[in-house]
Amino acid sequence: MGIKDWFRRPEPEPEETFEEKEAKTEQKLAEAYSNSMQTDLNSAVDLLKEDEELLEEEVVENPREEYDVGEVDADDLLEEEMGSNYDVNVVEVENIDEMSSMLEGAEILGDVSEEVDF
């Protein structure tokens, strides 16, 4: 190896410093985060573009009548005095035997699954 070879020899590449390595790592992490965010955004947009599921409306064939259903005349709406219907469906019973005889043929409506005994 002579002097000529020594001049022709390529210079060794300088080693990366810690700061350069750290900058490259941060750049790779930023790219990976950006790509994952883009993927998440694309999947969210795809979900929004999908057809919405239409919910079927439940049809009630024979609804029960409520207490306040009834016919009203237009003249009743124009009356000045208003009546109270607070105690329309109230039953006052002082004797439990009296009440049980009143409820003998009654049908239970609502969430109660069994007949109520006193």
Secondary structure, 3 states (H helix, E strand, C coil): CCHHHHHHCCCCCCCCCHHHHHHHHHHHHHHHHHHHHHHHHHHHHHHHHCCCCCCCCCCCCCCCCCCCCCCCCHHHHCCCCCCCCCCCCCCCCCCHHHHHHHCCCCCCCCCCCCCCCC
